[in-house]
């Protein structure tokens, strides 16, 4: 799974990607998001 549609009440809010999720996880762990290897 590379992309996920984000909806609320049937309306499209946006698209998130695997990279977006990994970047967010790094920020929550107080790491530099650019230091993560994306495969």
Backbone as CSV, one residue per row, in Angstrom:
resi,resn,N_x,N_y,N_z,CA_x,CA_y,CA_z,C_x,C_y,C_z
1,UNK,0.855,-1.180,0.000,0.000,0.000,0.000,0.895,1.236,0.000
2,UNK,0.765,2.045,-1.006,1.609,3.237,-1.126,0.863,4.523,-0.800
3,UNK,-0.442,4.556,-1.084,-1.218,5.762,-0.845,-2.536,5.400,-0.177
4,UNK,-3.057,6.344,0.570,-4.319,6.145,1.270,-5.143,7.423,1.147
5,UNK,-6.398,7.276,0.740,-7.297,8.430,0.674,-7.827,8.724,2.067
6,UNK,-7.841,9.986,2.433,-8.352,10.405,3.736,-9.680,11.117,3.500
7,UNK,-10.742,10.589,4.135,-12.065,11.183,3.964,-12.692,11.484,5.317
8,UNK,-13.657,12.382,5.292,-14.480,12.669,6.475,-15.889,12.931,5.963
9,UNK,-16.825,12.172,6.478,-18.233,12.288,6.063,-18.386,12.157,4.551
10,UNK,-17.598,11.268,3.957,-17.712,11.020,2.526,-17.020,12.027,1.631
11,UNK,-16.365,13.021,2.200,-15.662,14.032,1.402,-14.162,13.789,1.480
12,UNK,-13.515,13.852,0.336,-12.077,13.640,0.260,-11.343,14.812,0.894
13,UNK,-10.474,14.501,1.870,-9.658,15.531,2.519,-8.257,15.567,1.935
14,UNK,-7.752,14.402,1.516,-6.407,14.368,0.968,-5.907,12.960,0.772
15,UNK,-4.670,12.870,0.395,-4.005,11.595,0.157,-2.725,11.583,0.979
16,UNK,-2.519,10.511,1.743,-1.256,10.366,2.461,-0.493,9.202,1.849
17,UNK,0.823,9.286,1.911,1.676,8.250,1.342,2.457,7.548,2.446
18,UNK,3.101,6.470,2.062,3.953,5.729,2.993,5.038,6.653,3.551
19,UNK,5.602,7.500,2.703,6.636,8.437,3.151,6.083,9.418,4.178
20,UNK,4.848,9.875,3.969,4.218,10.785,4.932,4.112,10.124,6.301
21,UNK,3.704,8.849,6.322,3.551,8.120,7.586,4.906,7.943,8.259
22,UNK,5.929,7.546,7.504,7.267,7.353,8.076,7.836,8.670,8.599
23,UNK,7.607,9.740,7.862,8.092,11.063,8.285,7.404,11.490,9.588
24,UNK,6.102,11.250,9.691,5.360,11.598,10.904,5.849,10.775,12.093
25,UNK,6.098,9.479,11.878,6.590,8.622,12.961,7.947,9.112,13.458
26,UNK,8.806,9.558,12.551,10.118,10.074,12.936,9.973,11.349,13.761
27,UNK,9.045,12.211,13.371,8.833,13.450,14.122,8.321,13.155,15.523
28,UNK,7.454,12.158,15.661,6.925,11.798,16.974,8.020,11.203,17.864
29,UNK,9.027,10.585,17.254,10.137,9.996,18.002,11.299,10.978,18.148
30,UNK,11.071,12.248,17.793,12.096,13.299,17.879,13.342,12.969,17.072
31,UNK,13.153,12.375,15.907,14.259,12.098,15.006,14.171,13.064,13.831
32,UNK,15.278,13.207,13.125,15.286,14.011,11.911,14.561,13.229,10.818
33,UNK,13.435,13.726,10.300,12.683,12.983,9.289,13.485,12.689,8.030
34,UNK,14.453,13.539,7.712,15.240,13.326,6.502,16.279,12.221,6.675
35,UNK,16.506,11.773,7.920,17.519,10.741,8.149,16.975,9.334,7.939
36,UNK,15.679,9.207,7.707,15.066,7.890,7.529,15.241,7.443,6.085
37,UNK,15.609,6.194,5.918,15.726,5.615,4.584,14.344,5.174,4.134
38,UNK,13.914,5.613,2.963,12.617,5.228,2.415,12.835,4.158,1.363
39,UNK,12.272,2.985,1.607,12.386,1.883,0.637,11.052,1.620,0.003
